[in-house]
Amino acid sequence: MKVGFYAGSFDPFTIGHLHIVKVASRIFDKVIVGIGVNSEKARRFDKTEMKEAVEKLLKSENLNNFEVILFEGLTADVAIEYGADFLIRGVRNGVDYDFEENLALINEEISGIDTIYIRAGEYGAISSSMVFELLKCNKDVSKYVPKYVIDMIDK
């Protein structure tokens, strides 16, 4: 069984993230979506509530080969713990690729796990930071954030 580990802060989880999970679910037998803590960012949304929203969302999309987890620490260490064969990363553009490639080199060195990149495609302009800025300015983000995540945010 091939296992992919898709980690991020997902703060919030966007339609771009959903796109990556959908593509990954066709490639891997199991996709683990790891909601982690980014030590460089303060969380904007409760990670337990985000986990629940992402689980509901993925089930509503008829995806059945996923598990959503919460984790702290290094992505590579958690990926090993869960038996991942690959780390999954989404890339929106060349800037993302350069950043992700540096992480991939270190992750492979410390864990032996390679990284697979999945293009964001039409969702390349969407980021969690952009969504949060729009939310702060009371703008509608329903084009960028899936329904279950919107419901969690609106609580």
C-alpha positions as CSV (number, residue, x, y, z in Angstrom):
1,M,0.0,0.0,0.0
2,K,1.4,3.4,-1.0
3,V,0.9,6.1,1.6
4,G,1.2,9.9,0.9
5,F,1.5,12.4,3.7
6,Y,0.2,15.9,3.0
7,A,1.1,18.3,5.8
8,G,0.4,21.9,6.3
9,S,-1.1,24.4,8.8
10,F,-4.3,24.5,6.7
11,D,-5.2,27.7,8.5
12,P,-7.8,27.7,6.8
13,F,-8.1,24.7,4.5
14,T,-8.8,26.1,1.0
15,I,-10.2,24.7,-2.3
16,G,-6.5,24.6,-3.4
17,H,-5.7,22.2,-0.6
18,L,-8.8,20.2,-1.6
19,H,-7.5,20.0,-5.1
20,I,-4.2,18.6,-3.9
21,V,-6.0,16.0,-1.8
22,K,-8.2,14.9,-4.7
23,V,-5.2,14.4,-7.0
24,A,-3.2,12.7,-4.3
25,S,-6.1,10.3,-3.6
26,R,-5.9,9.1,-7.2
27,I,-2.1,8.5,-6.8
28,F,-1.9,6.9,-3.4
29,D,-3.8,4.1,-1.7
30,K,-4.0,6.3,1.5
31,V,-3.5,10.0,2.0
32,I,-2.8,11.3,5.4
33,V,-3.7,15.0,5.8
34,G,-1.6,16.3,8.7
35,I,-2.7,19.5,10.3
36,G,0.5,20.8,11.9
37,V,1.8,23.7,13.9
38,N,3.9,26.2,12.0
39,S,6.3,27.7,14.6
40,E,6.6,30.9,12.5
41,K,2.8,31.5,12.5
42,A,0.2,32.0,15.1
43,R,-2.9,29.8,14.4
44,R,-6.0,31.8,13.3
45,F,-8.5,28.9,13.6
46,D,-8.8,26.1,16.1
47,K,-7.0,23.1,14.6
48,T,-9.4,20.6,16.2
49,E,-12.4,22.3,14.6
50,M,-10.4,22.5,11.3
51,K,-9.7,18.8,11.5
52,E,-13.4,18.0,11.9
53,A,-14.3,20.4,9.0
54,V,-11.7,18.8,6.7
55,E,-12.9,15.3,7.6
56,K,-16.6,16.2,6.8
57,L,-15.5,17.9,3.6
58,L,-13.4,14.9,2.3
59,K,-16.2,12.5,3.1
60,S,-18.7,14.8,1.2
61,E,-16.4,14.6,-1.8
62,N,-16.7,10.8,-1.7
63,L,-13.0,10.4,-0.8
64,N,-12.5,7.2,1.3
65,N,-8.8,6.7,1.4
66,F,-7.8,9.5,3.7
67,E,-7.0,10.1,7.4
68,V,-6.8,13.6,9.0
69,I,-4.5,14.0,11.9
70,L,-3.2,16.7,14.2
71,F,0.5,16.8,14.8
72,E,3.4,18.8,16.3
73,G,7.1,18.4,15.4
74,L,8.8,17.7,12.2
75,T,6.7,16.6,9.3
76,A,9.3,14.0,8.3
77,D,9.3,12.4,11.7
78,V,5.5,12.1,11.7
79,A,5.5,10.8,8.1
80,I,7.8,8.0,9.2
81,E,5.6,7.3,12.2
82,Y,2.6,6.9,9.9
83,G,4.5,4.8,7.3
84,A,4.4,7.3,4.5
85,D,6.1,6.5,1.3
86,F,6.1,10.1,0.0
87,L,5.6,13.6,1.3
88,I,3.0,15.5,-0.8
89,R,3.4,19.2,-1.4
90,G,1.3,21.6,-3.5
91,V,3.0,24.2,-5.6
92,R,1.4,27.3,-7.0
93,N,4.3,28.9,-8.8
94,G,8.1,29.0,-9.1
95,V,8.5,30.7,-5.8
96,D,6.7,27.9,-4.1
97,Y,8.8,25.3,-6.0
98,D,12.1,26.9,-4.8
99,F,10.9,27.0,-1.2
100,E,9.5,23.5,-1.3
101,E,12.5,22.0,-3.0
102,N,14.7,23.2,-0.2
103,L,12.4,21.6,2.4
104,A,12.3,18.4,0.3
105,L,16.1,18.1,0.2
106,I,16.3,18.4,4.0
107,N,13.3,16.1,4.6
108,E,14.8,13.5,2.4
109,E,18.1,13.7,4.1
110,I,16.7,13.3,7.6
111,S,14.0,10.8,6.8
112,G,14.8,9.1,3.5
113,I,11.3,10.0,2.3
114,D,11.0,11.7,-1.1
115,T,8.6,14.5,-1.9
116,I,6.0,14.5,-4.7
117,Y,4.7,17.9,-6.0
118,I,1.2,18.4,-7.2
119,R,0.5,21.5,-9.2
120,A,-2.2,23.9,-7.9
121,G,-3.3,24.5,-11.4
122,E,-6.3,26.9,-11.6
123,Y,-6.1,27.4,-7.8
124,G,-2.6,28.9,-7.9
125,A,-3.6,32.3,-6.7
126,I,-5.3,31.0,-3.6
127,S,-3.5,30.9,-0.2
128,S,-4.6,30.6,3.4
129,S,-3.0,34.0,4.1
130,M,-4.9,35.6,1.2
131,V,-8.2,34.1,2.5
132,F,-7.5,35.3,6.0
133,E,-6.9,38.9,4.7
134,L,-10.2,38.8,2.8
135,L,-12.0,37.5,5.9
136,K,-10.5,40.3,8.1
137,C,-11.9,42.8,5.6
138,N,-15.4,41.1,5.7
139,K,-15.1,39.9,2.1
140,D,-16.9,36.8,0.8
141,V,-14.4,33.9,0.6
142,S,-16.9,31.2,-0.5
143,K,-15.1,30.9,-3.9
144,Y,-11.9,30.0,-2.1
145,V,-12.9,28.0,0.9
146,P,-15.0,24.8,0.9
147,K,-18.5,24.8,2.5
148,Y,-17.6,22.8,5.7
149,V,-14.7,25.1,6.4
150,I,-16.8,28.2,5.8
151,D,-19.4,26.8,8.3
152,M,-16.6,26.3,10.9
153,I,-15.3,29.8,10.3
154,D,-18.8,31.3,10.6
155,K,-19.4,29.7,14.0
